[in-house]
Amino acid sequence: MLKNLFSRQEKTAPPPNILVIMADDLGYGDLGCYGASGFETPNLDQIAAEGVRFTSYYSGGVNCTGGRASFLTGCYPNRVGLGGKNIPPGAFTGLNPGENIIPKVLEQAGYVSGYVGKWTLGSHEQFLPTNQGFDYFFGIPYSHSYLDQDVENAIYVTSALPLIDGLTELEENTDPRDLTTKFTEQAAEFVESAGDNPFFLFLSHSIPHRPLMPMENFEGSSKLGIYGDAIQELDWSIGALMEVLRQLEKLDNTLIIFTSDNGPALQSEETLGYVGGTARPFRGGKGQTLEGGLRVPCVARLPERIPAGLLHKDIVTAMDWLPTFADIAGVPFDKKAMEMIDGVDIWPLISGAKDAPAPRQDFCYYREGRFQAYRRGEWKLLMYRPDWEIEKPENKDYMLFNLDSDPQEKSNLADQHPDLIEELSKAADKARRELGDVIHNRRGRAVRKAGEVAMP
């Protein structure tokens, strides 16, 4: 299907290939190398052992749309107009095709790019990956969860889950149970078809998002039930792709990154019907700005360029990969381009450069356009929660946590550190003016518009 698709001019010494694998609703504590039990993730653990594992890695958003938009654009979802809820089937908004996302940046270095899997950044044709700079797309335009009214808002439930190749619909209603296998096979074909061109592949899995339907080979394979089965299926996919890369002699020249779009689903075992994911040791999960909603697992491997066994505690985010990829691909990224994004280049940090500074000290926590918390170093200021009765709390209502000593955010130290409250509040207000805040009715002076299609 994909063979000989790419015919770009070869380079004498191509930069590393880049393979990004993103899980869907996977919690911080859901990999063996992050302390998981009841199932095994040997391939992902191997990536961590042979490369770097991050312990303060943040997705840019608390939901599927935000997490993917953040990674591809190098921006907080708010900045690119996608800071709200997930984009449902048929919505008239999507990722603006004018955004300078990763494949457009890497194209300057001769990369061919593919997107395989769940898209969720707009289902109209103009928003699909091949109209956003990707050379190839195989996948579904939105989550399989929209087939189930017990999972999604019934307003958006659909009876169709199209499987798309480029812009062509292959199946009107594909079986979610087969998606992991299909995505893995197409990812392998893409890697082979790239030939001698450097490639960028974003593999966006649809598991372990509920409803869970692991393929038959993995049913009952773990001790944790259906959720553990799904994680082991996910790990199998990573192992299969690594084997393909090995056979093609591309494995050691491919930067492999694995992460999640946001934290785990928060529903109880009674609601889910199974034991779900965990953000342990943090509290919270998907849709929340507690640590468990945005702090997710991330491991990366590139032999001889990323030292094996690295463990990084510095704040790193999904937004940081775009400028990092530009660096390793040799694409100039000037001051004006950097001002358009929120990411920073983390290559000096993960390549083992001596005295590499921490890439960032600050991070903003957004939920559906609400600026709810701000982190600087070890300190996190919680400024708003939906269960508070007032939308703009006075200083006495702020909550201040030391994430180093209190990762579960249980001990409010606001009364002990009024100076920090003032410092972080001012920093947050500066970010609010830039990125907006629904709570304060601020749009943000640097917020760009999402893509739109005319309503009929």
C-alpha positions as CSV (number, residue, x, y, z in Angstrom):
1,M,0.0,0.0,0.0
2,L,2.7,2.4,1.0
3,K,5.8,1.1,-0.8
4,N,7.6,3.5,-3.0
5,L,5.3,6.3,-1.9
6,F,8.2,8.6,-0.9
7,S,10.8,9.7,-3.4
8,R,12.4,12.7,-1.9
9,Q,16.1,13.3,-2.5
10,E,18.4,11.4,-0.2
11,K,20.8,13.1,2.1
12,T,24.3,11.8,2.6
13,A,24.0,11.7,6.4
14,P,20.3,11.8,7.3
15,P,19.3,13.0,10.8
16,P,17.7,10.5,13.2
17,N,14.3,9.1,12.4
18,I,11.6,10.1,14.9
19,L,8.9,7.7,16.2
20,V,6.4,9.1,18.7
21,I,4.0,6.7,20.3
22,M,1.1,8.2,22.3
23,A,-1.2,6.1,24.4
24,D,-4.7,7.3,25.2
25,D,-5.6,7.9,28.9
26,L,-2.6,6.1,30.3
27,G,-1.8,7.0,33.9
28,Y,1.6,7.9,35.3
29,G,1.8,4.7,37.3
30,D,0.7,2.4,34.4
31,L,4.1,1.2,33.2
32,G,6.4,-1.3,34.9
33,C,9.3,1.2,34.9
34,Y,7.0,3.6,36.8
35,G,6.0,1.0,39.4
36,A,3.0,-0.7,37.8
37,S,2.0,-4.2,39.0
38,G,-0.5,-6.8,37.7
39,F,0.8,-6.7,34.1
40,E,4.1,-6.4,32.3
41,T,5.6,-3.8,29.9
42,P,9.0,-5.2,29.0
43,N,9.4,-3.3,25.7
44,L,8.6,0.0,27.3
45,D,10.8,-0.8,30.2
46,Q,13.6,-1.5,27.8
47,I,13.2,1.9,26.2
48,A,13.5,3.5,29.6
49,A,16.6,1.4,30.5
50,E,18.4,2.2,27.3
51,G,17.5,5.9,27.3
52,V,15.8,8.4,29.5
53,R,12.8,8.3,31.8
54,F,11.1,11.6,33.0
55,T,9.4,12.0,36.3
56,S,8.1,15.5,35.9
57,Y,6.8,15.2,32.3
58,Y,3.5,17.0,31.5
59,S,1.0,16.7,28.7
60,G,-0.1,20.1,27.6
61,G,-3.8,19.3,28.1
62,V,-6.1,17.3,30.3
63,N,-8.0,15.7,27.5
64,C,-7.4,13.9,24.2
65,T,-7.6,16.9,21.9
66,G,-5.5,19.1,24.1
67,G,-2.8,16.5,24.6
68,R,-2.3,15.9,20.9
69,A,-2.6,19.6,19.9
70,S,0.0,20.5,22.5
71,F,2.5,17.9,21.2
72,L,2.2,18.8,17.5
73,T,2.1,22.6,17.9
74,G,4.6,23.1,20.7
75,C,1.9,25.2,22.4
76,Y,-0.5,25.2,25.3
77,P,-3.9,24.2,23.7
78,N,-5.3,27.6,24.7
79,R,-2.7,29.4,22.5
80,V,-4.0,27.6,19.4
81,G,-7.7,27.9,20.2
82,L,-8.1,24.3,21.4
83,G,-8.2,24.7,25.1
84,G,-11.8,23.6,25.5
85,K,-13.4,20.2,25.5
86,N,-12.6,17.3,23.1
87,I,-13.6,17.9,19.5
88,P,-16.6,15.6,18.8
89,P,-17.6,14.0,15.5
90,G,-18.8,16.5,12.9
91,A,-17.7,19.6,15.0
92,F,-17.1,22.7,12.9
93,T,-13.7,23.4,14.6
94,G,-10.3,21.8,14.4
95,L,-6.6,22.4,14.4
96,N,-5.9,25.4,12.2
97,P,-4.1,24.3,9.0
98,G,-2.1,27.4,9.3
99,E,-0.3,26.2,12.4
100,N,3.4,25.4,12.0
101,I,3.2,21.8,13.4
102,I,6.0,19.2,13.6
103,P,5.8,17.7,10.1
104,K,6.0,21.2,8.5
105,V,9.1,21.9,10.6
106,L,10.8,18.6,9.7
107,E,10.0,18.8,6.1
108,Q,12.7,21.5,5.8
109,A,15.2,18.8,6.7
110,G,13.8,16.3,4.1
111,Y,11.7,14.2,6.5
112,V,8.7,12.3,5.3
113,S,5.9,12.2,7.8
114,G,3.1,9.9,8.7
115,Y,0.2,9.9,11.2
116,V,-1.3,6.6,12.2
117,G,-4.1,6.2,14.7
118,K,-6.6,8.4,16.5
119,W,-6.6,12.0,15.3
120,T,-9.3,13.9,17.4
121,L,-8.2,17.3,16.0
122,G,-11.2,17.8,13.7
123,S,-13.1,15.4,11.6
124,H,-13.8,17.6,8.5
125,E,-11.5,16.9,5.6
126,Q,-9.6,20.2,5.9
127,F,-8.5,19.3,9.4
128,L,-7.2,15.8,8.6
129,P,-3.5,15.1,8.8
130,T,-2.7,15.1,5.1
131,N,-4.1,18.7,5.0
132,Q,-1.9,19.6,8.0
133,G,1.5,18.8,6.6
134,F,1.6,15.0,7.0
135,D,2.4,13.0,3.9
136,Y,0.4,10.1,5.1
137,F,-2.6,9.3,7.3
138,F,-4.2,6.1,8.3
139,G,-6.6,6.1,11.2
140,I,-9.8,7.3,12.8
141,P,-10.8,11.0,13.0
142,Y,-12.1,10.8,16.6
143,S,-12.3,8.4,19.5
144,H,-14.1,5.1,19.4
145,S,-15.7,6.2,22.6
146,Y,-18.3,8.2,20.7
147,L,-19.9,4.9,19.7
148,D,-20.9,4.5,23.4
149,Q,-23.4,6.8,25.1
150,D,-22.3,5.4,28.5
151,V,-18.9,7.0,27.9
152,E,-19.6,10.2,25.9
153,N,-22.3,12.8,26.1
154,A,-25.3,11.4,24.2
155,I,-25.5,14.6,22.1
156,Y,-22.3,13.6,20.3
157,V,-22.8,9.8,20.1
158,T,-22.4,8.5,16.5
159,S,-23.1,5.2,14.9
160,A,-20.1,5.4,12.6
161,L,-16.3,5.1,13.2
162,P,-14.7,5.6,9.8
163,L,-11.3,4.2,9.0
164,I,-9.5,6.6,6.7
165,D,-6.5,6.2,4.4
166,G,-5.3,9.7,3.4
167,L,-8.6,11.3,2.7
168,T,-10.3,8.1,1.5
169,E,-12.8,6.2,3.8
170,L,-11.9,2.5,3.8
171,E,-14.6,1.4,6.2
172,E,-17.7,3.3,7.5
173,N,-17.7,1.6,10.9
174,T,-14.4,-0.2,11.8
175,D,-14.2,-2.6,14.7
176,P,-12.4,-0.9,17.6
177,R,-11.1,-4.3,18.7
178,D,-8.9,-4.5,15.6
179,L,-7.5,-1.0,15.8
180,T,-4.2,-1.7,17.7
181,T,-3.3,-4.4,15.2
182,K,-4.2,-2.3,12.2
183,F,-2.4,0.8,13.5
184,T,0.7,-1.3,14.2
185,E,0.7,-2.9,10.7
186,Q,0.3,0.5,9.0
187,A,3.0,2.0,11.1
188,A,5.4,-0.8,10.1
189,E,4.5,-0.3,6.4
190,F,5.1,3.5,6.7
191,V,8.6,2.9,8.3
192,E,9.5,0.5,5.5
193,S,8.2,2.8,2.7
194,A,10.2,5.8,3.9
195,G,13.2,4.1,2.4
196,D,16.4,6.1,2.9
197,N,14.5,9.3,3.8
198,P,14.5,10.3,7.4
199,F,11.0,9.9,8.8
200,F,8.7,11.3,11.4
201,L,5.9,9.0,12.5
202,F,3.2,9.8,15.1
203,L,1.5,6.6,16.2
204,S,-1.6,7.6,18.2
205,H,-3.1,4.6,19.8
206,S,-6.8,4.5,20.9
207,I,-6.1,2.4,24.1
208,P,-6.5,2.3,27.0
209,H,-9.3,4.8,26.5
210,R,-12.6,3.2,27.4
211,P,-14.6,1.3,26.3
212,L,-11.8,-1.3,26.4
213,M,-11.8,-4.1,23.9
214,P,-8.4,-5.8,23.8
215,M,-7.8,-8.2,20.9
216,E,-8.5,-11.9,21.6
217,N,-4.8,-12.8,21.9
218,F,-4.5,-10.6,25.0
219,E,-7.8,-11.4,26.8
220,G,-6.9,-12.8,30.2
221,S,-3.2,-12.3,29.7
222,S,-2.6,-10.1,32.8
223,K,-3.4,-10.3,36.5
224,L,-5.2,-7.0,36.5
225,G,-8.0,-7.9,34.2
226,I,-9.0,-6.1,31.0
227,Y,-7.1,-2.9,31.7
228,G,-3.9,-4.9,32.2
229,D,-4.6,-6.9,29.1
230,A,-4.9,-3.7,27.1
231,I,-1.6,-2.3,28.4
232,Q,0.2,-5.6,27.5
233,E,-1.3,-5.3,24.0
234,L,0.0,-1.8,23.8
235,D,3.5,-3.0,24.9
236,W,3.3,-5.7,22.2
237,S,2.7,-3.1,19.6
238,I,5.9,-1.2,20.6
239,G,7.9,-4.4,20.6
240,A,6.6,-5.3,17.1
241,L,7.6,-1.9,15.7
242,M,11.0,-2.1,17.4
243,E,11.6,-5.4,15.7
244,V,10.6,-4.0,12.3
245,L,13.1,-1.1,12.8
246,R,15.8,-3.6,13.8
247,Q,15.2,-5.7,10.7
248,L,15.4,-2.6,8.5
249,E,18.6,-1.6,10.4
250,K,16.9,1.7,11.5
251,L,16.4,1.0,15.2
252,D,19.6,2.6,16.5
253,N,19.1,5.7,14.3
254,T,15.5,6.2,15.4
255,L,14.5,8.5,18.3
256,I,11.6,6.6,20.0
257,I,9.4,8.5,22.4
258,F,6.5,7.0,24.3
259,T,4.0,9.0,26.4
260,S,0.3,9.6,27.1
261,D,-2.1,12.3,26.1
262,N,-3.3,12.9,29.6
263,G,-3.9,11.0,32.9
264,P,-6.1,8.0,33.5
265,A,-9.9,7.9,33.5
266,L,-11.3,8.6,36.9
267,Q,-14.4,6.5,37.0
268,S,-14.7,3.9,39.7
269,E,-14.3,0.1,39.2
270,E,-18.1,-0.1,39.7
271,T,-18.7,2.3,36.8
272,L,-16.0,1.0,34.5
273,G,-16.6,-2.7,35.2
274,Y,-12.9,-3.2,35.7
275,V,-9.9,-1.9,37.6
276,G,-8.7,1.1,35.7
277,G,-5.5,3.1,35.3
278,T,-3.6,4.9,38.1
279,A,-1.7,8.1,38.4
280,R,0.0,6.8,41.5
281,P,1.7,8.3,43.5
282,F,-0.3,11.4,42.4
283,R,-3.9,12.3,42.9
284,G,-6.4,13.0,40.2
285,G,-6.7,12.0,36.5
286,K,-8.1,12.9,33.1
287,G,-9.9,16.2,33.1
288,Q,-8.3,17.5,36.3
289,T,-5.5,19.9,37.1
290,L,-4.3,17.9,40.0
291,E,-0.9,16.3,39.1
292,G,-2.5,13.0,38.0
293,G,-4.4,14.8,35.2
294,L,-1.3,16.2,33.4
295,R,1.8,14.5,34.7
296,V,2.2,11.4,32.6
297,P,4.8,8.8,31.8
298,C,7.4,9.5,29.1
299,V,10.4,7.5,28.1
300,A,12.8,8.0,25.1
301,R,15.6,6.2,23.4
302,L,18.3,7.1,20.9
303,P,21.5,5.0,21.4
304,E,24.8,6.8,21.5
305,R,23.1,10.1,21.6
306,I,20.9,9.7,24.7
307,P,22.9,8.1,27.5
308,A,21.3,4.9,28.8
309,G,19.6,4.9,32.2
310,L,19.0,8.6,32.5
311,L,16.4,9.7,35.0
312,H,15.3,13.4,34.8
313,K,13.3,15.2,37.4
314,D,13.3,18.5,35.7
315,I,10.0,19.9,34.4
316,V,9.6,18.7,30.7
317,T,6.4,19.0,28.6
318,A,4.9,17.7,25.4
319,M,5.3,21.2,24.0
320,D,9.1,20.8,24.2
321,W,9.5,18.2,21.5
322,L,8.8,20.5,18.5
323,P,11.9,22.8,19.1
324,T,13.9,19.7,20.2
325,F,13.1,17.9,16.9
326,A,14.1,21.1,15.0
327,D,17.4,21.0,16.8
328,I,18.3,17.4,16.1
329,A,17.2,17.7,12.5
330,G,19.2,20.9,12.0
331,V,16.3,23.1,11.2
332,P,16.9,26.8,12.1
333,F,14.4,28.0,14.7
334,D,14.7,31.7,15.0
335,K,13.6,34.0,17.9
336,K,10.4,34.9,16.2
337,A,9.4,31.3,15.7
338,M,10.2,30.6,19.4
339,E,7.9,33.4,20.4
340,M,5.0,31.7,18.7
341,I,5.3,28.6,20.8
342,D,5.6,27.6,24.5
343,G,8.0,24.7,24.1
344,V,11.8,24.9,24.8
345,D,14.6,22.8,23.3
346,I,15.4,19.9,25.7
347,W,18.1,18.3,23.6
348,P,21.0,19.5,25.7
349,L,19.2,18.0,28.8
350,I,18.6,14.6,27.4
351,S,21.8,14.2,25.3
352,G,23.8,14.4,28.5
353,A,25.4,17.8,27.9
354,K,27.5,18.9,30.8
355,D,25.9,21.6,33.0
356,A,22.8,21.7,30.8
357,P,20.3,24.0,32.6
358,A,16.8,22.9,33.6
359,P,14.7,23.6,30.5
360,R,11.9,25.4,32.4
361,Q,10.9,26.4,35.9
362,D,7.2,27.2,35.2
363,F,4.1,25.4,34.0
364,C,0.5,26.5,33.6
365,Y,-2.4,24.1,34.3
366,Y,-5.5,24.6,32.1
367,R,-8.8,22.9,32.0
368,E,-11.3,23.8,29.3
369,G,-9.9,27.3,29.1
370,R,-9.8,27.7,32.9
371,F,-6.4,28.7,34.2
372,Q,-6.5,26.6,37.5
373,A,-2.9,26.2,38.7
374,Y,0.6,27.5,38.3
375,R,3.9,25.7,39.0
376,R,7.3,27.2,39.6
377,G,10.0,24.8,40.6
378,E,8.8,22.6,43.5
379,W,5.8,25.0,44.3
380,K,2.3,24.7,42.9
381,L,-0.3,27.4,43.4
382,L,-3.9,26.1,42.9
383,M,-5.9,29.2,42.0
384,Y,-9.3,27.7,41.1
385,R,-11.3,24.5,41.4
386,P,-14.8,23.9,40.1
387,D,-16.0,23.0,43.6
388,W,-15.2,26.4,45.0
389,E,-18.2,28.6,45.3
390,I,-16.4,31.7,44.0
391,E,-14.7,32.0,40.7
392,K,-12.0,34.4,41.7
393,P,-10.8,33.4,45.2
394,E,-9.1,35.9,47.5
395,N,-5.7,35.1,48.8
396,K,-7.1,33.1,51.7
397,D,-8.6,30.7,49.2
398,Y,-5.4,29.9,47.3
399,M,-3.9,26.5,47.9
400,L,-0.1,26.1,47.9
401,F,1.7,22.8,47.6
402,N,5.3,21.7,47.7
403,L,5.3,18.9,45.1
404,D,8.7,17.6,46.2
405,S,7.5,16.8,49.8
406,D,3.8,16.5,49.1
407,P,3.2,15.0,45.6
408,Q,-0.4,14.2,46.5
409,E,-1.2,17.8,47.1
410,K,-2.8,17.3,50.5
411,S,-1.0,19.9,52.7
412,N,-2.0,23.4,52.0
413,L,0.9,25.7,52.9
414,A,-0.6,29.0,51.7
415,D,-0.8,30.5,55.2
416,Q,2.9,29.8,55.7
417,H,4.2,31.4,52.5
418,P,2.4,34.7,51.7
419,D,5.5,35.8,49.8
420,L,5.2,32.8,47.5
421,I,1.5,33.4,47.0
422,E,2.2,37.0,45.8
423,E,5.1,35.9,43.6
424,L,3.3,33.1,41.9
425,S,0.0,35.1,41.6
426,K,1.9,37.8,39.7
427,A,3.6,35.2,37.4
428,A,0.2,33.6,36.8
429,D,-1.4,36.9,35.9
430,K,1.3,37.5,33.4
431,A,0.7,34.1,31.8
432,R,-3.1,34.8,31.9
433,R,-2.7,38.0,29.9
434,E,-0.8,36.0,27.3
435,L,-2.8,32.7,27.2
436,G,-6.2,33.8,28.4
437,D,-8.5,32.5,31.2
438,V,-12.2,31.8,31.0
439,I,-12.6,32.3,34.8
440,H,-11.5,35.9,34.4
441,N,-13.1,36.4,31.0
442,R,-9.7,37.0,29.4
443,R,-9.1,35.8,25.9
444,G,-5.3,36.3,25.9
445,R,-3.4,38.6,23.7
446,A,-1.3,35.8,22.1
447,V,-4.2,33.3,21.5
448,R,-4.7,32.2,17.9
449,K,-7.9,31.0,16.4
450,A,-8.7,27.3,15.8
451,G,-9.6,26.2,12.3
452,E,-13.3,26.6,11.4
453,V,-15.6,25.4,8.7
454,A,-18.8,27.3,7.7
455,M,-21.9,25.9,9.3
456,P,-24.6,24.8,6.7
